[in-house]
Amino acid sequence: MERFARWRLLARAHPTVADVLLAGALFVLSLLPVDPPGGPARAPLSGGAVLIALVGCAALALRRRHPLPVLAVVTAAVVLALLTDHGRGPFVISVAIAAYTVATLTDRRTAGVAGGVSALLVGLAAVAALGVAWLDPAVVVLLLWFGVAVAGGDAVRSRRAYVVVLEERALRAEQTREEEARRRVAEERLRIARELHDVVAHHIALISVQAGVAGHLLRGQPEAAEEALAHVRAASRTVLDELATLLGVLRRADEPGAETEPAPSLNRLDALVEGFAAGQPVHWTLAGQPRPLPSAVDVAAYRIIQESLTNAHKHAPGARVAVRLRYDPEGITIEVRDDGVDPAPADHGTPGAGLGLLGMRERAETVGGSYTAGPRPGGGFLVRAILPAPEEMAE
């Protein structure tokens, strides 16, 4: 069995060589002095018999390239051999081999018509040569060879087509998985980039604020300067810790369900505002009754306020900043405004421009909210976000 499988693999790898060997073997067998069943003994080997067998068997070497012409040539050779009393040995089987090849390489209708015509011609030649009826066992066996050959070839063709369909489906499924993996990687990169921007920009801005305060108070109020430097150290530790968290997430490739980003909350809003208030007047108000929010909304709200304060410090240093957070039954509304005088368009950027504003817009839209940002009519800049969080969605 193993040897047969090995020969089969070799035949698939070198089909032309396999066909030539098959044609040669059938030619040699066709020259053997074997009488056909049910008929009279054949005449001794002659040049005509050799020539007919040579033409019919040689055509089989091209059966995969030209299946229908080969079937026609082999059928004609077999019919001629039967009518001239030169049908020797298993040469008649060559027609069945050609019909099998047609069935494997063409559609079912073509194979049926071609095989039926060949069977009819060979059957008529056998009836005439043997002088028997159509129901004679020799003729019936000969016709059965055609039926088995065509049916076997059609089964092989159907199986090959089925295997091709399965391979195409598997290929499409693999491509779909690769595309999904690339999409998830792109989303994760975007999320990590946004988180890095929020974390680093905020804490670096805080460090800048406190360092400026320390430099201003260092000579006259060393104790206050020392307190500002303590804030710098604390902010530095915080940014390092959060960066370490993100890097740890990147290393945990075998834990797809692991937490993928820090989860700040509006519960830390006091500390956030206090970090900026030392170098810039920041006032914040709360309206409505605070309640637990869905985690995605909670994180988005915190990051929007954080980025707004960072932008205010960067583009309107020293200006007064007002933060207003309002809870209502449908969700929360965030407003962050500063009193910067006549900000240039490049200061804060137009709404939706720049990484910071783009990140805030993405965070708001991710949770189904709305976001606007732009210069105020009387000077300064306003960021406003409405995030949906119905009371029944509270977690």
VENHU-V289372 format. One record per residue. N is the residue number from 1. RES is the residue in three letters. OMEGA is omega in whole degrees, 0 to 359 (none if undefined). NEAR is the number of other ideal C-beta (glycine too) atoms within 10 Angstrom. Layout:
n = {N N}
res = {RES RES}
omega = {OMEGA OMEGA}
near = {NEAR NEAR}
This chain:
n = {1 2 3 4 5 6 7 8 9 10 11 12 13 14 15 16 17 18 19 20 21 22 23 24 25 26 27 28 29 30 31 32 33 34 35 36 37 38 39 40 41 42 43 44 45 46 47 48 49 50 51 52 53 54 55 56 57 58 59 60 61 62 63 64 65 66 67 68 69 70 71 72 73 74 75 76 77 78 79 80 81 82 83 84 85 86 87 88 89 90 91 92 93 94 95 96 97 98 99 100 101 102 103 104 105 106 107 108 109 110 111 112 113 114 115 116 117 118 119 120 121 122 123 124 125 126 127 128 129 130 131 132 133 134 135 136 137 138 139 140 141 142 143 144 145 146 147 148 149 150 151 152 153 154 155 156 157 158 159 160 161 162 163 164 165 166 167 168 169 170 171 172 173 174 175 176 177 178 179 180 181 182 183 184 185 186 187 188 189 190 191 192 193 194 195 196 197 198 199 200 201 202 203 204 205 206 207 208 209 210 211 212 213 214 215 216 217 218 219 220 221 222 223 224 225 226 227 228 229 230 231 232 233 234 235 236 237 238 239 240 241 242 243 244 245 246 247 248 249 250 251 252 253 254 255 256 257 258 259 260 261 262 263 264 265 266 267 268 269 270 271 272 273 274 275 276 277 278 279 280 281 282 283 284 285 286 287 288 289 290 291 292 293 294 295 296 297 298 299 300 301 302 303 304 305 306 307 308 309 310 311 312 313 314 315 316 317 318 319 320 321 322 323 324 325 326 327 328 329 330 331 332 333 334 335 336 337 338 339 340 341 342 343 344 345 346 347 348 349 350 351 352 353 354 355 356 357 358 359 360 361 362 363 364 365 366 367 368 369 370 371 372 373 374 375 376 377 378 379 380 381 382 383 384 385 386 387 388 389 390 391 392 393 394 395}
res = {MET GLU ARG PHE ALA ARG TRP ARG LEU LEU ALA ARG ALA HIS PRO THR VAL ALA ASP VAL LEU LEU ALA GLY ALA LEU PHE VAL LEU SER LEU LEU PRO VAL ASP PRO PRO GLY GLY PRO ALA ARG ALA PRO LEU SER GLY GLY ALA VAL LEU ILE ALA LEU VAL GLY CYS ALA ALA LEU ALA LEU ARG ARG ARG HIS PRO LEU PRO VAL LEU ALA VAL VAL THR ALA ALA VAL VAL LEU ALA LEU LEU THR ASP HIS GLY ARG GLY PRO PHE VAL ILE SER VAL ALA ILE ALA ALA TYR THR VAL ALA THR LEU THR ASP ARG ARG THR ALA GLY VAL ALA GLY GLY VAL SER ALA LEU LEU VAL GLY LEU ALA ALA VAL ALA ALA LEU GLY VAL ALA TRP LEU ASP PRO ALA VAL VAL VAL LEU LEU LEU TRP PHE GLY VAL ALA VAL ALA GLY GLY ASP ALA VAL ARG SER ARG ARG ALA TYR VAL VAL VAL LEU GLU GLU ARG ALA LEU ARG ALA GLU GLN THR ARG GLU GLU GLU ALA ARG ARG ARG VAL ALA GLU GLU ARG LEU ARG ILE ALA ARG GLU LEU HIS ASP VAL VAL ALA HIS HIS ILE ALA LEU ILE SER VAL GLN ALA GLY VAL ALA GLY HIS LEU LEU ARG GLY GLN PRO GLU ALA ALA GLU GLU ALA LEU ALA HIS VAL ARG ALA ALA SER ARG THR VAL LEU ASP GLU LEU ALA THR LEU LEU GLY VAL LEU ARG ARG ALA ASP GLU PRO GLY ALA GLU THR GLU PRO ALA PRO SER LEU ASN ARG LEU ASP ALA LEU VAL GLU GLY PHE ALA ALA GLY GLN PRO VAL HIS TRP THR LEU ALA GLY GLN PRO ARG PRO LEU PRO SER ALA VAL ASP VAL ALA ALA TYR ARG ILE ILE GLN GLU SER LEU THR ASN ALA HIS LYS HIS ALA PRO GLY ALA ARG VAL ALA VAL ARG LEU ARG TYR ASP PRO GLU GLY ILE THR ILE GLU VAL ARG ASP ASP GLY VAL ASP PRO ALA PRO ALA ASP HIS GLY THR PRO GLY ALA GLY LEU GLY LEU LEU GLY MET ARG GLU ARG ALA GLU THR VAL GLY GLY SER TYR THR ALA GLY PRO ARG PRO GLY GLY GLY PHE LEU VAL ARG ALA ILE LEU PRO ALA PRO GLU GLU MET ALA GLU}
omega = {179 179 178 178 179 177 179 177 178 179 177 181 182 185 181 178 179 179 178 178 178 179 179 180 180 178 179 180 181 180 180 182 179 182 178 182 175 183 180 180 183 179 178 182 181 179 178 179 179 182 180 180 180 180 182 181 180 179 181 179 180 188 180 182 183 187 182 175 179 178 179 181 182 178 179 180 181 178 179 180 180 183 180 177 178 179 187 172 184 182 181 181 181 178 178 178 179 178 176 180 178 181 180 188 179 179 186 182 179 180 180 180 181 179 179 178 180 180 180 181 180 178 177 179 180 179 180 184 183 181 182 178 180 182 176 182 181 180 180 178 179 179 177 177 179 180 180 182 181 180 178 178 179 178 178 178 179 180 179 179 178 179 178 178 179 179 178 178 179 179 178 178 179 178 179 178 179 179 178 179 178 179 180 178 179 178 181 177 180 181 179 178 179 180 177 179 181 184 185 182 182 186 176 176 178 178 179 179 184 177 177 177 181 179 180 186 189 183 186 183 184 180 177 177 178 178 178 178 175 176 178 179 180 178 179 179 181 181 177 179 182 175 177 177 179 178 176 176 180 181 184 182 181 180 183 181 183 178 187 178 173 184 176 185 175 175 180 184 178 181 179 181 181 180 179 187 182 182 183 181 180 179 179 181 181 178 181 183 179 179 177 181 170 187 181 179 180 180 181 180 180 184 178 178 181 181 179 178 178 179 180 179 184 188 179 183 179 180 177 182 178 178 180 180 182 174 172 185 183 182 180 177 182 174 176 181 175 183 177 186 173 180 177 180 182 183 179 184 177 182 179 181 178 182 182 180 178 178 178 179 180 180 180 182 179 180 177 182 179 186 173 178 179 180 175 180 182 183 181 186 183 172 182 179 176 183 181 176 179 185 181 179 184 180 none}
near = {5 6 7 8 9 10 11 11 10 11 14 9 9 12 12 11 12 17 20 15 13 17 21 14 12 19 19 12 16 25 16 11 10 13 12 20 10 14 17 11 8 18 12 8 14 14 8 14 22 15 13 23 26 15 16 27 24 17 21 23 18 17 26 15 12 14 23 16 13 24 26 17 20 28 24 17 24 28 21 17 25 26 14 15 15 24 28 25 19 15 27 21 16 28 26 26 21 28 30 25 25 25 26 21 19 18 10 13 8 14 26 16 12 21 26 14 14 25 22 13 17 25 18 15 21 27 17 12 20 19 10 15 9 11 7 16 10 16 19 12 12 26 16 12 18 20 14 13 24 24 15 15 24 20 12 15 18 13 11 12 10 10 10 10 10 10 10 10 10 10 10 10 10 10 10 10 10 10 10 10 10 10 10 11 10 10 10 14 10 12 14 16 12 21 21 14 17 26 22 14 20 26 23 15 24 26 19 17 24 25 16 17 21 22 12 14 17 14 8 8 14 11 8 15 18 12 15 22 17 12 20 18 11 16 21 15 11 17 18 11 11 20 16 10 16 16 11 11 18 11 9 13 8 6 10 8 6 10 11 17 19 17 11 21 13 21 11 11 18 10 11 20 17 12 23 22 15 17 22 20 13 21 11 18 10 13 12 12 9 12 11 14 22 17 11 16 24 21 22 26 27 22 23 25 25 27 24 27 27 23 25 28 24 15 18 21 15 12 19 15 25 17 22 15 19 14 18 14 11 12 22 24 19 24 17 26 19 28 17 22 9 9 18 9 10 10 14 27 19 12 16 14 14 15 14 24 21 15 20 29 20 15 24 24 13 15 19 13 22 13 21 13 24 16 18 13 7 8 14 21 24 17 26 18 26 18 25 15 26 11 13 6 12 11 10}
